[in-house]
Amino acid sequence: MKIEIDYSKLFFIAAVAGASFLVSCAGMETNNTKSLLVSAGFRARSPQTKTQQQIYAELPNNKLEHTTVKGKSYYVFKDEAAGVVYVGGHPEHQRYQQLCTQQHVAGVQEEEMSHPLMNDWKRWGGGAE
């Protein structure tokens, strides 16, 4: 039996999966993002001085931003509702990206396993039951 592959459908699925992967962390809920940031080692800080308060006011809310201060790289995420900013360096940012990727992969696997066609696949011996 010869299997024919529809490359246009395969390309479309790959493109959708790639786009989904690229925005996986961007589309997450804020609480989940904060949890991942803390798990990655980001620290919550409240603006104390007038300068810190001014910088804090200018930051976009619920968006991870990169900045450089005195030659050192930082990543900041403003949580306006809590009045804090989560701050981390390059190692924390890398860990955050790893956690996002792991969470995305786990979500895709869960989604695939719950797909209605999965039951048909299992009946043909294509998956563990």
C-alpha positions as CSV (number, residue, x, y, z in Angstrom):
1,M,0.0,0.0,0.0
2,K,1.4,3.4,-1.1
3,I,0.7,6.4,1.1
4,E,0.2,9.7,-0.7
5,I,1.2,12.9,1.0
6,D,-0.5,16.1,0.3
7,Y,2.4,18.5,0.8
8,S,0.3,21.6,0.7
9,K,-1.6,20.4,3.8
10,L,1.6,19.4,5.5
11,F,3.1,22.8,4.8
12,F,0.0,24.5,6.2
13,I,0.1,22.4,9.3
14,A,3.8,23.1,9.8
15,A,3.2,26.9,9.3
16,V,0.3,27.0,11.8
17,A,2.4,25.0,14.3
18,G,5.3,27.3,13.9
19,A,3.3,30.5,14.3
20,S,1.6,29.0,17.3
21,F,5.0,28.2,18.8
22,L,6.3,31.7,18.3
23,V,3.4,33.3,20.1
24,S,2.9,30.7,22.8
25,C,4.1,32.8,25.6
26,A,2.6,36.0,24.2
27,G,-0.9,34.7,24.4
28,M,-0.8,33.2,27.9
29,E,-2.8,34.6,30.7
30,T,-1.1,37.2,32.8
31,N,-1.2,35.1,36.0
32,N,0.4,32.2,34.2
33,T,3.1,34.5,32.8
34,K,3.8,35.9,36.3
35,S,4.0,32.3,37.6
36,L,6.5,31.3,34.9
37,L,8.6,34.5,35.5
38,V,8.8,33.7,39.2
39,S,9.7,30.1,38.5
40,A,12.4,31.3,36.2
41,G,14.0,33.4,38.9
42,F,12.6,36.8,38.2
43,R,12.1,39.0,41.3
44,A,9.2,41.2,42.1
45,R,10.2,44.8,42.9
46,S,8.1,47.8,43.9
47,P,9.3,51.2,42.6
48,Q,10.7,53.1,45.6
49,T,12.4,56.3,44.4
50,K,10.9,59.0,42.2
51,T,13.1,57.9,39.3
52,Q,12.0,54.3,39.7
53,Q,8.3,55.4,39.8
54,Q,8.8,57.5,36.6
55,I,10.4,54.5,34.8
56,Y,7.7,52.2,36.1
57,A,5.0,54.6,34.8
58,E,6.5,54.5,31.3
59,L,6.6,50.7,31.1
60,P,3.9,49.0,29.1
61,N,1.6,46.8,31.3
62,N,1.8,43.0,31.1
63,K,4.5,42.9,28.5
64,L,8.0,41.5,28.8
65,E,10.5,44.2,27.9
66,H,14.3,44.1,27.4
67,T,16.5,47.0,28.6
68,T,20.2,47.7,29.2
69,V,21.4,49.7,32.2
70,K,25.1,50.6,32.6
71,G,25.9,47.9,30.0
72,K,24.0,45.1,31.8
73,S,21.0,43.4,30.2
74,Y,17.7,43.2,32.1
75,Y,14.2,41.9,31.3
76,V,11.2,43.5,33.0
77,F,7.5,42.8,33.2
78,K,5.2,45.4,34.7
79,D,2.2,44.2,36.7
80,E,0.3,47.4,37.2
81,A,-2.5,45.7,39.2
82,A,0.0,44.5,41.9
83,G,2.1,47.6,41.6
84,V,5.3,45.6,40.9
85,V,7.8,44.9,38.2
86,Y,9.3,41.5,37.7
87,V,13.1,41.9,37.0
88,G,15.5,39.3,35.7
89,G,18.7,39.0,33.8
90,H,19.7,37.0,30.8
91,P,19.8,33.6,32.6
92,E,16.3,34.2,34.1
93,H,15.0,35.1,30.6
94,Q,16.5,32.0,29.1
95,R,14.9,29.9,31.8
96,Y,11.6,31.7,31.2
97,Q,11.8,30.8,27.5
98,Q,12.5,27.2,28.3
99,L,9.5,27.0,30.7
100,C,7.3,28.6,28.0
101,T,8.4,26.1,25.4
102,Q,7.9,23.2,27.8
103,Q,4.4,24.4,28.7
104,H,3.6,24.9,25.0
105,V,4.8,21.4,24.1
106,A,2.7,19.9,26.9
107,G,-0.3,21.8,25.7
108,V,0.1,20.6,22.1
109,Q,0.5,17.0,23.2
110,E,-2.6,17.2,25.4
111,E,-4.5,18.8,22.5
112,E,-3.4,16.1,20.1
113,M,-4.3,13.3,22.5
114,S,-7.8,14.7,23.0
115,H,-8.5,15.2,19.3
116,P,-11.6,13.3,18.1
117,L,-9.7,11.4,15.5
118,M,-7.3,10.0,18.1
119,N,-9.8,7.4,19.0
120,D,-10.0,6.2,15.4
121,W,-6.2,6.1,15.3
122,K,-6.1,4.0,18.5
123,R,-8.5,1.5,17.1
124,W,-6.1,0.9,14.2
125,G,-3.3,0.2,16.7
126,G,-1.6,3.6,16.3
127,G,-1.4,4.7,19.9
128,A,-1.3,3.5,23.5
129,E,-4.6,3.1,25.2
